[in-house]
Amino acid sequence: MISVIVPTYNSGDRIGKCISALLHQDYKEPYEIIVVDDGSDDNTVEVVKQLKVRLVEQRHKGPAVARNLGVKKARGSIVLFTDSDCMASKNWISEMVKPFKNRKIAGVQGIYKTKQKSFTARFVQVEIEERYGRMIEKGVDGIGTYSAGYRKNIFLKMRGFDRKFPIASGEDFDLSYRIKDKGYMLTFNPNAVVYHQHPEGLGKYLEQKFRRASWRTLLYKKHPGKIKTESYTPQMLKFQIAIFYISALFLILSVFSINIIFYSIGFFVLLVLSTIPFSIRAFRKDRILILLSPIFLVLRTVVFGFGLIFGILNLRRG
């Protein structure tokens, strides 16, 4: 038995497509679909009740708590996760369970793609594919729950997702790091595909980056060793954030001496130049992105930098 768990909150306009894709899989063995409603106040519950799935309801406590509840209700020895805004490819379950034939594997990471045409969504997809390349090269230490699988016994042994993360904000990587630290193996299967709706506009994309950066501070507080290296976050991004901070510091100091502003400009130019390697790689996949990538990357760095500061201040306030 395989259990597929989908946490959902106010997704009445999209949960039907997500479940429909899961109901029409090519997987031949028994599997169940458990939808955990996280206190929705729209028509999500009504939509789910019309589908051939198990529905579990809770008060609004966030996706970490919802997923944990789904696992407790699951009958399967393997639990798979995807999100309510994702549509699984027809062979998704088949591909997700393949690596578990190796008894040493505790968790599996799939991928997501998009069919969107907006420049922002296309950039996000190339950005994600860069990170998947790192997983192939460096191995996996963090699994995103949009396309994830775990052995249920190990999931429960690790006490699941940390409920201190009240939104989708790093609780998945936290669990992965804890599993990895106990000596279990995680793996990556690029053939396990779900289709996802990336942010359509630049504003939504930057808002998402700010939120993730602010919650990343809690993740790093729990796992300080990951500040230096991890399989998902590019080292270049960390370098770019450091350059941004230095540039901003010199800009502040220029209040006392105008000549210092040239140092700020110099480091900002270095930040722009650091985007060239990614832009070239993006050009090979999507030619229009060679013009947009430097803008997206610089703005991403600035917003991520401010998000980290915001997160640190929140941690200090408890």
Phi and psi in degrees as GROMACS dihedral restraints (atoms count N, CA, C in turn):
[ dihedral_restraints ]
;  ai    aj    ak    al  type     phi  dphi    fc
    3     4     5     6     1  -112.0    20    10
    4     5     6     7     1   135.6    20    10
    6     7     8     9     1  -112.5    20    10
    7     8     9    10     1   125.1    20    10
    9    10    11    12     1  -105.3    20    10
   10    11    12    13     1   123.2    20    10
   12    13    14    15     1  -114.9    20    10
   13    14    15    16     1   128.3    20    10
   15    16    17    18     1  -125.0    20    10
   16    17    18    19     1   106.7    20    10
   18    19    20    21     1   -76.6    20    10
   19    20    21    22     1   145.3    20    10
   21    22    23    24     1  -147.8    20    10
   22    23    24    25     1   147.9    20    10
   24    25    26    27     1  -148.5    20    10
   25    26    27    28     1   117.1    20    10
   27    28    29    30     1    49.4    20    10
   28    29    30    31     1    53.3    20    10
   30    31    32    33     1  -121.7    20    10
   31    32    33    34     1    33.2    20    10
   33    34    35    36     1   -59.3    20    10
   34    35    36    37     1   -24.5    20    10
   36    37    38    39     1   -84.2    20    10
   37    38    39    40     1    -7.6    20    10
   39    40    41    42     1  -137.1    20    10
   40    41    42    43     1   -16.7    20    10
   42    43    44    45     1   -62.7    20    10
   43    44    45    46     1   -30.3    20    10
   45    46    47    48     1   -61.4    20    10
   46    47    48    49     1   -44.3    20    10
   48    49    50    51     1   -66.1    20    10
   49    50    51    52     1   -39.3    20    10
   51    52    53    54     1   -60.3    20    10
   52    53    54    55     1   -49.0    20    10
   54    55    56    57     1   -69.1    20    10
   55    56    57    58     1   -38.5    20    10
   57    58    59    60     1   -57.7    20    10
   58    59    60    61     1   -42.3    20    10
   60    61    62    63     1   -64.3    20    10
   61    62    63    64     1   -36.4    20    10
   63    64    65    66     1   -73.7    20    10
   64    65    66    67     1   -28.9    20    10
   66    67    68    69     1   -76.0    20    10
   67    68    69    70     1   -20.6    20    10
   69    70    71    72     1  -111.3    20    10
   70    71    72    73     1    50.0    20    10
   72    73    74    75     1   -88.8    20    10
   73    74    75    76     1   158.8    20    10
   75    76    77    78     1   -89.7    20    10
   76    77    78    79     1     4.9    20    10
   78    79    80    81     1   -68.9    20    10
   79    80    81    82     1   127.1    20    10
   81    82    83    84     1   -91.4    20    10
   82    83    84    85     1   -18.5    20    10
   84    85    86    87     1   -86.8    20    10
   85    86    87    88     1   166.1    20    10
   87    88    89    90     1   -63.8    20    10
   88    89    90    91     1   139.8    20    10
   90    91    92    93     1  -150.8    20    10
   91    92    93    94     1   153.8    20    10
   93    94    95    96     1  -121.2    20    10
   94    95    96    97     1   154.4    20    10
   96    97    98    99     1  -118.3    20    10
   97    98    99   100     1   123.6    20    10
   99   100   101   102     1  -116.3    20    10
  100   101   102   103     1   118.5    20    10
  102   103   104   105     1  -101.3    20    10
  103   104   105   106     1   124.2    20    10
  105   106   107   108     1  -107.1    20    10
  106   107   108   109     1   109.4    20    10
  108   109   110   111     1   -84.1    20    10
  109   110   111   112     1   124.9    20    10
  111   112   113   114     1   -95.3    20    10
  112   113   114   115     1    53.6    20    10
  114   115   116   117     1    72.4    20    10
  115   116   117   118     1    38.1    20    10
  117   118   119   120     1   -61.8    20    10
  118   119   120   121     1   146.9    20    10
  120   121   122   123     1  -117.7    20    10
  121   122   123   124     1    19.3    20    10
  123   124   125   126     1  -110.5    20    10
  124   125   126   127     1  -150.3    20    10
  126   127   128   129     1   -95.2    20    10
  127   128   129   130     1    18.7    20    10
  129   130   131   132     1   -55.7    20    10
  130   131   132   133     1   -49.8    20    10
  132   133   134   135     1   -61.0    20    10
  133   134   135   136     1   -41.5    20    10
  135   136   137   138     1   -62.6    20    10
  136   137   138   139     1   -40.2    20    10
  138   139   140   141     1   -65.0    20    10
  139   140   141   142     1   -46.2    20    10
  141   142   143   144     1   -64.6    20    10
  142   143   144   145     1   -37.2    20    10
  144   145   146   147     1   -62.7    20    10
  145   146   147   148     1   -21.2    20    10
  147   148   149   150     1   -85.2    20    10
  148   149   150   151     1    -4.3    20    10
  150   151   152   153     1  -106.6    20    10
  151   152   153   154     1   159.9    20    10
  153   154   155   156     1   -86.8    20    10
  154   155   156   157     1    66.5    20    10
  156   157   158   159     1  -138.9    20    10
  157   158   159   160     1   166.0    20    10
  159   160   161   162     1   -87.0    20    10
  160   161   162   163     1   133.0    20    10
  162   163   164   165     1  -111.8    20    10
  163   164   165   166     1   127.4    20    10
  165   166   167   168     1  -121.8    20    10
  166   167   168   169     1   135.5    20    10
  168   169   170   171     1  -118.8    20    10
  169   170   171   172     1   146.9    20    10
  171   172   173   174     1  -146.0    20    10
  172   173   174   175     1   165.0    20    10
  174   175   176   177     1   -68.6    20    10
  175   176   177   178     1   161.0    20    10
  177   178   179   180     1   -66.8    20    10
  178   179   180   181     1   105.6    20    10
  180   181   182   183     1  -129.6    20    10
  181   182   183   184     1    -2.2    20    10
  183   184   185   186     1   102.9    20    10
  184   185   186   187     1   161.6    20    10
  186   187   188   189     1   -67.5    20    10
  187   188   189   190     1   -29.0    20    10
  189   190   191   192     1   -62.3    20    10
  190   191   192   193     1   -48.1    20    10
  192   193   194   195     1   -65.6    20    10
  193   194   195   196     1   -39.0    20    10
  195   196   197   198     1   -63.3    20    10
  196   197   198   199     1   -43.5    20    10
  198   199   200   201     1   -65.7    20    10
  199   200   201   202     1   -41.7    20    10
  201   202   203   204     1   -59.8    20    10
  202   203   204   205     1   -41.6    20    10
  204   205   206   207     1   -63.9    20    10
  205   206   207   208     1   -40.5    20    10
  207   208   209   210     1   -60.3    20    10
  208   209   210   211     1   -40.2    20    10
  210   211   212   213     1   -66.7    20    10
  211   212   213   214     1   -39.5    20    10
  213   214   215   216     1   -61.4    20    10
  214   215   216   217     1   -33.1    20    10
  216   217   218   219     1   -86.1    20    10
  217   218   219   220     1   -11.9    20    10
  219   220   221   222     1   -71.0    20    10
  220   221   222   223     1   143.7    20    10
  222   223   224   225     1   -94.6    20    10
  223   224   225   226     1   -18.2    20    10
  225   226   227   228     1   -79.0    20    10
  226   227   228   229     1   156.2    20    10
  228   229   230   231     1   -86.7    20    10
  229   230   231   232     1   -15.9    20    10
  231   232   233   234     1  -117.5    20    10
  232   233   234   235     1   129.3    20    10
  234   235   236   237     1  -113.8    20    10
  235   236   237   238     1   129.8    20    10
  237   238   239   240     1  -111.7    20    10
  238   239   240   241     1   146.5    20    10
  240   241   242   243     1  -124.6    20    10
  241   242   243   244     1   141.2    20    10
  243   244   245   246     1  -145.8    20    10
  244   245   246   247     1   173.8    20    10
  246   247   248   249     1  -105.5    20    10
  247   248   249   250     1   160.6    20    10
  249   250   251   252     1   -69.3    20    10
  250   251   252   253     1   -16.2    20    10
  252   253   254   255     1  -100.0    20    10
  253   254   255   256     1    18.4    20    10
  255   256   257   258     1  -114.2    20    10
  256   257   258   259     1   148.5    20    10
  258   259   260   261     1  -121.1    20    10
  259   260   261   262     1   115.3    20    10
  261   262   263   264     1   -73.2    20    10
  262   263   264   265     1   139.7    20    10
  264   265   266   267     1   -66.2    20    10
  265   266   267   268     1   161.1    20    10
  267   268   269   270     1   -59.6    20    10
  268   269   270   271     1   -30.0    20    10
  270   271   272   273     1  -104.0    20    10
  271   272   273   274     1    18.8    20    10
  273   274   275   276     1   -60.2    20    10
  274   275   276   277     1   -51.2    20    10
  276   277   278   279     1   -61.5    20    10
  277   278   279   280     1   -44.7    20    10
  279   280   281   282     1   -56.2    20    10
  280   281   282   283     1   -43.5    20    10
  282   283   284   285     1   -73.8    20    10
  283   284   285   286     1   -34.7    20    10
  285   286   287   288     1   -66.9    20    10
  286   287   288   289     1   -33.7    20    10
  288   289   290   291     1   -86.7    20    10
  289   290   291   292     1   -17.5    20    10
  291   292   293   294     1   -52.5    20    10
  292   293   294   295     1   -49.9    20    10
  294   295   296   297     1   -61.8    20    10
  295   296   297   298     1   -22.6    20    10
  297   298   299   300     1   -72.0    20    10
  298   299   300   301     1    -5.3    20    10
  300   301   302   303     1   -63.3    20    10
  301   302   303   304     1   -25.5    20    10
  303   304   305   306     1   -82.9    20    10
  304   305   306   307     1   112.8    20    10
  306   307   308   309     1   -63.1    20    10
  307   308   309   310     1   -15.6    20    10
  309   310   311   312     1   -82.6    20    10
  310   311   312   313     1   -13.9    20    10
  312   313   314   315     1   -80.2    20    10
  313   314   315   316     1   127.4    20    10
  315   316   317   318     1  -104.4    20    10
  316   317   318   319     1   -26.4    20    10
  318   319   320   321     1  -150.2    20    10
  319   320   321   322     1   149.7    20    10
  321   322   323   324     1  -129.6    20    10
  322   323   324   325     1   135.7    20    10
  324   325   326   327     1  -108.1    20    10
  325   326   327   328     1   123.8    20    10
  327   328   329   330     1   -95.1    20    10
  328   329   330   331     1  -164.0    20    10
  330   331   332   333     1  -130.7    20    10
  331   332   333   334     1   165.9    20    10
  333   334   335   336     1  -127.9    20    10
  334   335   336   337     1   149.6    20    10
  336   337   338   339     1  -123.8    20    10
  337   338   339   340     1   177.3    20    10
  339   340   341   342     1  -140.5    20    10
  340   341   342   343     1   155.1    20    10
  342   343   344   345     1  -108.3    20    10
  343   344   345   346     1     9.1    20    10
  345   346   347   348     1   -72.3    20    10
  346   347   348   349     1   157.2    20    10
  348   349   350   351     1  -114.5    20    10
  349   350   351   352     1    -8.8    20    10
  351   352   353   354     1   -66.0    20    10
  352   353   354   355     1   152.8    20    10
  354   355   356   357     1   -60.7    20    10
  355   356   357   358     1   -40.8    20    10
  357   358   359   360     1   -63.7    20    10
  358   359   360   361     1   -47.0    20    10
  360   361   362   363     1   -63.6    20    10
  361   362   363   364     1   -38.5    20    10
  363   364   365   366     1   -66.5    20    10
  364   365   366   367     1   -38.7    20    10
  366   367   368   369     1   -64.3    20    10
  367   368   369   370     1   -45.3    20    10
  369   370   371   372     1   -58.6    20    10
  370   371   372   373     1   -40.4    20    10
  372   373   374   375     1   -64.7    20    10
  373   374   375   376     1   -43.5    20    10
  375   376   377   378     1   -64.8    20    10
  376   377   378   379     1   -39.5    20    10
  378   379   380   381     1   -59.2    20    10
  379   380   381   382     1   -43.9    20    10
  381   382   383   384     1   -67.4    20    10
  382   383   384   385     1   -42.0    20    10
  384   385   386   387     1   -63.4    20    10
  385   386   387   388     1   -31.6    20    10
  387   388   389   390     1   -60.4    20    10
  388   389   390   391     1   -40.9    20    10
  390   391   392   393     1   -71.6    20    10
  391   392   393   394     1   -34.7    20    10
  393   394   395   396     1   -63.3    20    10
  394   395   396   397     1   -36.3    20    10
  396   397   398   399     1   -60.4    20    10
  397   398   399   400     1   -37.2    20    10
  399   400   401   402     1   -64.6    20    10
  400   401   402   403     1   -37.9    20    10
  402   403   404   405     1   -65.4    20    10
  403   404   405   406     1   -39.8    20    10
  405   406   407   408     1   -64.5    20    10
  406   407   408   409     1   -39.6    20    10
  408   409   410   411     1   -79.5    20    10
  409   410   411   412     1   -43.8    20    10
  411   412   413   414     1  -100.0    20    10
  412   413   414   415     1   -15.5    20    10
  414   415   416   417     1    94.4    20    10
  415   416   417   418     1   171.8    20    10
  417   418   419   420     1  -107.5    20    10
  418   419   420   421     1   129.8    20    10
  420   421   422   423     1  -127.7    20    10
  421   422   423   424     1    -6.2    20    10
  423   424   425   426     1  -135.6    20    10
  424   425   426   427     1   132.2    20    10
  426   427   428   429     1  -118.4    20    10
  427   428   429   430     1   127.4    20    10
  429   430   431   432     1   -88.9    20    10
  430   431   432   433     1   137.3    20    10
  432   433   434   435     1   -77.3    20    10
  433   434   435   436     1    -2.2    20    10
  435   436   437   438     1   -66.8    20    10
  436   437   438   439     1   -24.2    20    10
  438   439   440   441     1  -153.6    20    10
  439   440   441   442     1    82.9    20    10
  441   442   443   444     1  -138.8    20    10
  442   443   444   445     1   153.6    20    10
  444   445   446   447     1  -145.0    20    10
  445   446   447   448     1   143.9    20    10
  447   448   449   450     1  -140.3    20    10
  448   449   450   451     1   153.9    20    10
  450   451   452   453     1   -72.8    20    10
  451   452   453   454     1   130.7    20    10
  453   454   455   456     1   -61.9    20    10
  454   455   456   457     1   -40.6    20    10
  456   457   458   459     1   -63.8    20    10
  457   458   459   460     1   -36.6    20    10
  459   460   461   462     1   -73.5    20    10
  460   461   462   463     1   -40.0    20    10
  462   463   464   465     1   -55.4    20    10
  463   464   465   466     1   -47.6    20    10
  465   466   467   468     1   -69.5    20    10
  466   467   468   469     1   -35.7    20    10
  468   469   470   471     1   -61.2    20    10
  469   470   471   472     1   -34.9    20    10
  471   472   473   474     1   -87.2    20    10
  472   473   474   475     1     3.5    20    10
  474   475   476   477     1    63.7    20    10
  475   476   477   478     1    24.6    20    10
  477   478   479   480     1    65.5    20    10
  478   479   480   481     1  -152.4    20    10
  480   481   482   483     1   -80.5    20    10
  481   482   483   484     1   145.4    20    10
  483   484   485   486     1   -76.5    20    10
  484   485   486   487     1   119.9    20    10
  486   487   488   489     1   -72.6    20    10
  487   488   489   490     1    -3.8    20    10
  489   490   491   492     1   -66.6    20    10
  490   491   492   493     1   -18.8    20    10
  492   493   494   495     1   -90.9    20    10
  493   494   495   496     1   100.6    20    10
  495   496   497   498     1   -79.6    20    10
  496   497   498   499     1   -15.1    20    10
  498   499   500   501     1  -128.2    20    10
  499   500   501   502     1   174.3    20    10
  501   502   503   504     1   -69.8    20    10
  502   503   504   505     1    99.0    20    10
  504   505   506   507     1  -151.1    20    10
  505   506   507   508     1    18.3    20    10
  507   508   509   510     1   128.9    20    10
  508   509   510   511     1    -1.5    20    10
  510   511   512   513     1   -64.9    20    10
  511   512   513   514     1   -27.4    20    10
  513   514   515   516     1   -71.0    20    10
  514   515   516   517     1   -43.0    20    10
  516   517   518   519     1   -68.7    20    10
  517   518   519   520     1   -36.3    20    10
  519   520   521   522     1   -57.6    20    10
  520   521   522   523     1   -46.4    20    10
  522   523   524   525     1   -63.1    20    10
  523   524   525   526     1   -43.6    20    10
  525   526   527   528     1   -60.6    20    10
  526   527   528   529     1   -44.3    20    10
  528   529   530   531     1   -61.2    20    10
  529   530   531   532     1   -40.9    20    10
  531   532   533   534     1   -67.0    20    10
  532   533   534   535     1   -39.4    20    10
  534   535   536   537     1   -64.0    20    10
  535   536   537   538     1   -44.8    20    10
  537   538   539   540     1   -63.7    20    10
  538   539   540   541     1   -40.0    20    10
  540   541   542   543     1   -63.4    20    10
  541   542   543   544     1   -24.4    20    10
  543   544   545   546     1   -85.6    20    10
  544   545   546   547     1     3.0    20    10
  546   547   548   549     1    93.4    20    10
  547   548   549   550     1     4.8    20    10
  549   550   551   552     1   -80.4    20    10
  550   551   552   553     1   159.4    20    10
  552   553   554   555     1   -99.8    20    10
  553   554   555   556     1   138.1    20    10
  555   556   557   558     1  -116.3    20    10
  556   557   558   559     1   148.6    20    10
  558   559   560   561     1  -139.8    20    10
  559   560   561   562     1   169.0    20    10
  561   562   563   564     1  -123.3    20    10
  562   563   564   565     1   128.9    20    10
  564   565   566   567     1  -123.4    20    10
  565   566   567   568     1   100.9    20    10
  567   568   569   570     1   -70.5    20    10
  568   569   570   571     1    -5.1    20    10
  570   571   572   573     1   -90.6    20    10
  571   572   573   574     1    -6.8    20    10
  573   574   575   576     1   -93.1    20    10
  574   575   576   577     1    93.9    20    10
  576   577   578   579     1  -109.4    20    10
  577   578   579   580     1   133.4    20    10
  579   580   581   582     1  -120.5    20    10
  580   581   582   583     1   148.8    20    10
  582   583   584   585     1   -99.8    20    10
  583   584   585   586     1   135.3    20    10
  585   586   587   588     1  -129.7    20    10
  586   587   588   589     1   151.7    20    10
  588   589   590   591     1   -94.8    20    10
  589   590   591   592     1   103.9    20    10
  591   592   593   594     1   -75.4    20    10
  592   593   594   595     1   165.9    20    10
  594   595   596   597     1   -56.5    20    10
  595   596   597   598     1   133.8    20    10
  597   598   599   600     1   -82.8    20    10
  598   599   600   601     1   -29.0    20    10
  600   601   602   603     1  -119.4    20    10
  601   602   603   604     1   161.0    20    10
  603   604   605   606     1   -62.1    20    10
  604   605   606   607     1   -40.4    20    10
  606   607   608   609     1   -60.4    20    10
  607   608   609   610     1   -44.8    20    10
  609   610   611   612     1   -64.6    20    10
  610   611   612   613     1   -38.5    20    10
  612   613   614   615     1   -62.9    20    10
  613   614   615   616     1   -46.7    20    10
  615   616   617   618     1   -68.5    20    10
  616   617   618   619     1   -35.8    20    10
  618   619   620   621     1   -61.3    20    10
  619   620   621   622     1   -42.4    20    10
  621   622   623   624     1   -62.6    20    10
  622   623   624   625     1   -43.0    20    10
  624   625   626   627     1   -64.5    20    10
  625   626   627   628     1   -40.2    20    10
  627   628   629   630     1   -62.3    20    10
  628   629   630   631     1   -45.4    20    10
  630   631   632   633     1   -63.2    20    10
  631   632   633   634     1   -44.6    20    10
  633   634   635   636     1   -65.4    20    10
  634   635   636   637     1   -38.0    20    10
  636   637   638   639     1   -65.4    20    10
  637   638   639   640     1   -41.7    20    10
  639   640   641   642     1   -64.5    20    10
  640   641   642   643     1   -36.7    20    10
  642   643   644   645     1   -82.3    20    10
  643   644   645   646     1   -18.4    20    10
  645   646   647   648     1   -61.1    20    10
  646   647   648   649     1   -26.6    20    10
  648   649   650   651     1   -63.8    20    10
  649   650   651   652     1   -37.5    20    10
  651   652   653   654     1   -66.3    20    10
  652   653   654   655     1   -39.9    20    10
  654   655   656   657     1   -62.2    20    10
  655   656   657   658     1   -44.1    20    10
  657   658   659   660     1   -70.7    20    10
  658   659   660   661     1   -29.7    20    10
  660   661   662   663     1   -64.4    20    10
  661   662   663   664     1   -39.1    20    10
  663   664   665   666     1   -76.4    20    10
  664   665   666   667     1   -29.4    20    10
  666   667   668   669     1  -133.4    20    10
  667   668   669   670     1    70.0    20    10
  669   670   671   672     1   -59.6    20    10
  670   671   672   673     1   -25.1    20    10
  672   673   674   675     1   -65.4    20    10
  673   674   675   676     1   -21.4    20    10
  675   676   677   678     1   -78.9    20    10
  676   677   678   679     1   -10.4    20    10
  678   679   680   681     1   -61.2    20    10
  679   680   681   682     1   -35.9    20    10
  681   682   683   684     1   -79.0    20    10
  682   683   684   685     1   -46.4    20    10
  684   685   686   687     1  -152.9    20    10
  685   686   687   688     1   143.6    20    10
  687   688   689   690     1  -158.5    20    10
  688   689   690   691     1   165.0    20    10
  690   691   692   693     1   -80.3    20    10
  691   692   693   694     1   -21.2    20    10
  693   694   695   696     1   -94.8    20    10
  694   695   696   697     1   -48.8    20    10
  696   697   698   699     1   -80.8    20    10
  697   698   699   700     1   124.8    20    10
  699   700   701   702     1   -64.6    20    10
  700   701   702   703     1   140.1    20    10
  702   703   704   705     1   -62.7    20    10
  703   704   705   706     1   -30.4    20    10
  705   706   707   708     1   -61.8    20    10
  706   707   708   709     1   -37.8    20    10
  708   709   710   711     1   -61.8    20    10
  709   710   711   712     1   -41.8    20    10
  711   712   713   714     1   -64.7    20    10
  712   713   714   715     1   -39.3    20    10
  714   715   716   717     1   -62.8    20    10
  715   716   717   718     1   -43.0    20    10
  717   718   719   720     1   -65.8    20    10
  718   719   720   721     1   -38.2    20    10
  720   721   722   723     1   -64.1    20    10
  721   722   723   724     1   -40.9    20    10
  723   724   725   726     1   -61.7    20    10
  724   725   726   727     1   -41.9    20    10
  726   727   728   729     1   -62.8    20    10
  727   728   729   730     1   -42.7    20    10
  729   730   731   732     1   -60.2    20    10
  730   731   732   733     1   -44.5    20    10
  732   733   734   735     1   -61.6    20    10
  733   734   735   736     1   -42.3    20    10
  735   736   737   738     1   -64.7    20    10
  736   737   738   739     1   -44.0    20    10
  738   739   740   741     1   -60.5    20    10
  739   740   741   742     1   -43.6    20    10
  741   742   743   744     1   -65.5    20    10
  742   743   744   745     1   -37.8    20    10
  744   745   746   747     1   -63.0    20    10
  745   746   747   748     1   -45.7    20    10
  747   748   749   750     1   -64.8    20    10
  748   749   750   751     1   -34.2    20    10
  750   751   752   753     1   -63.8    20    10
  751   752   753   754     1   -40.2    20    10
  753   754   755   756     1   -66.4    20    10
  754   755   756   757     1   -42.6    20    10
  756   757   758   759     1   -68.2    20    10
  757   758   759   760     1   -20.4    20    10
  759   760   761   762     1   -65.9    20    10
  760   761   762   763     1   -13.4    20    10
  762   763   764   765     1   -60.6    20    10
  763   764   765   766     1   -32.3    20    10
  765   766   767   768     1   -89.9    20    10
  766   767   768   769     1   -25.5    20    10
  768   769   770   771     1  -151.8    20    10
  769   770   771   772     1   114.8    20    10
  771   772   773   774     1   -61.4    20    10
  772   773   774   775     1   -27.1    20    10
  774   775   776   777     1   -64.8    20    10
  775   776   777   778     1   -24.7    20    10
  777   778   779   780     1   -65.8    20    10
  778   779   780   781     1   -22.2    20    10
  780   781   782   783     1   -61.2    20    10
  781   782   783   784     1   -26.0    20    10
  783   784   785   786     1   -66.6    20    10
  784   785   786   787     1   -30.7    20    10
  786   787   788   789     1   -66.0    20    10
  787   788   789   790     1   -40.7    20    10
  789   790   791   792     1   -61.7    20    10
  790   791   792   793     1   -44.6    20    10
  792   793   794   795     1   -63.8    20    10
  793   794   795   796     1   -40.8    20    10
  795   796   797   798     1   -60.7    20    10
  796   797   798   799     1   -44.7    20    10
  798   799   800   801     1   -70.0    20    10
  799   800   801   802     1   -32.1    20    10
  801   802   803   804     1   -67.4    20    10
  802   803   804   805     1   -39.0    20    10
  804   805   806   807     1   -62.2    20    10
  805   806   807   808     1   -39.7    20    10
  807   808   809   810     1   -61.7    20    10
  808   809   810   811     1   -38.5    20    10
  810   811   812   813     1   -61.0    20    10
  811   812   813   814     1   -45.5    20    10
  813   814   815   816     1   -63.0    20    10
  814   815   816   817     1   -44.0    20    10
  816   817   818   819     1   -62.9    20    10
  817   818   819   820     1   -30.8    20    10
  819   820   821   822     1   -68.4    20    10
  820   821   822   823     1   -13.9    20    10
  822   823   824   825     1   -83.9    20    10
  823   824   825   826     1   -10.4    20    10
  825   826   827   828     1   -62.4    20    10
  826   827   828   829     1   -47.3    20    10
  828   829   830   831     1   -56.2    20    10
  829   830   831   832     1   -45.4    20    10
  831   832   833   834     1   -64.1    20    10
  832   833   834   835     1   -41.9    20    10
  834   835   836   837     1   -60.7    20    10
  835   836   837   838     1   -37.9    20    10
  837   838   839   840     1   -66.4    20    10
  838   839   840   841     1   -43.6    20    10
  840   841   842   843     1   -65.6    20    10
  841   842   843   844     1   -37.3    20    10
  843   844   845   846     1   -65.4    20    10
  844   845   846   847     1   -36.9    20    10
  846   847   848   849     1   -59.4    20    10
  847   848   849   850     1   -34.2    20    10
  849   850   851   852     1   -68.0    20    10
  850   851   852   853     1   -23.9    20    10
  852   853   854   855     1   -99.9    20    10
  853   854   855   856     1   -31.6    20    10
  855   856   857   858     1  -154.5    20    10
  856   857   858   859     1   104.0    20    10
  858   859   860   861     1   -62.3    20    10
  859   860   861   862     1   -33.3    20    10
  861   862   863   864     1   -64.6    20    10
  862   863   864   865     1   -23.0    20    10
  864   865   866   867     1   -73.6    20    10
  865   866   867   868     1   -13.0    20    10
  867   868   869   870     1   -65.4    20    10
  868   869   870   871     1   -26.7    20    10
  870   871   872   873     1   -86.1    20    10
  871   872   873   874     1   -33.8    20    10
  873   874   875   876     1   -89.6    20    10
  874   875   876   877     1   -28.7    20    10
  876   877   878   879     1   -56.4    20    10
  877   878   879   880     1   -47.3    20    10
  879   880   881   882     1   -57.5    20    10
  880   881   882   883     1   -39.7    20    10
  882   883   884   885     1   -65.6    20    10
  883   884   885   886     1   -47.8    20    10
  885   886   887   888     1   -61.1    20    10
  886   887   888   889     1   -43.0    20    10
  888   889   890   891     1   -69.0    20    10
  889   890   891   892     1   -40.5    20    10
  891   892   893   894     1   -65.8    20    10
  892   893   894   895     1   -45.8    20    10
  894   895   896   897     1   -64.2    20    10
  895   896   897   898     1   -39.1    20    10
  897   898   899   900     1   -59.2    20    10
  898   899   900   901     1   -43.5    20    10
  900   901   902   903     1   -63.4    20    10
  901   902   903   904     1   -45.6    20    10
  903   904   905   906     1   -62.6    20    10
  904   905   906   907     1   -47.7    20    10
  906   907   908   909     1   -66.0    20    10
  907   908   909   910     1   -41.3    20    10
  909   910   911   912     1   -62.9    20    10
  910   911   912   913     1   -39.6    20    10
  912   913   914   915     1   -62.3    20    10
  913   914   915   916     1   -45.2    20    10
  915   916   917   918     1   -67.6    20    10
  916   917   918   919     1   -35.3    20    10
  918   919   920   921     1   -62.8    20    10
  919   920   921   922     1   -39.5    20    10
  921   922   923   924     1   -63.8    20    10
  922   923   924   925     1   -41.8    20    10
  924   925   926   927     1   -62.4    20    10
  925   926   927   928     1   -44.4    20    10
  927   928   929   930     1   -60.3    20    10
  928   929   930   931     1   -42.5    20    10
  930   931   932   933     1   -64.9    20    10
  931   932   933   934     1   -41.1    20    10
  933   934   935   936     1   -62.8    20    10
  934   935   936   937     1   -41.8    20    10
  936   937   938   939     1   -64.2    20    10
  937   938   939   940     1   -37.7    20    10
  939   940   941   942     1   -67.0    20    10
  940   941   942   943     1   -38.2    20    10
  942   943   944   945     1   -63.0    20    10
  943   944   945   946     1   -39.9    20    10
  945   946   947   948     1   -65.8    20    10
  946   947   948   949     1   -30.6    20    10
  948   949   950   951     1   -82.7    20    10
  949   950   951   952     1    -5.4    20    10
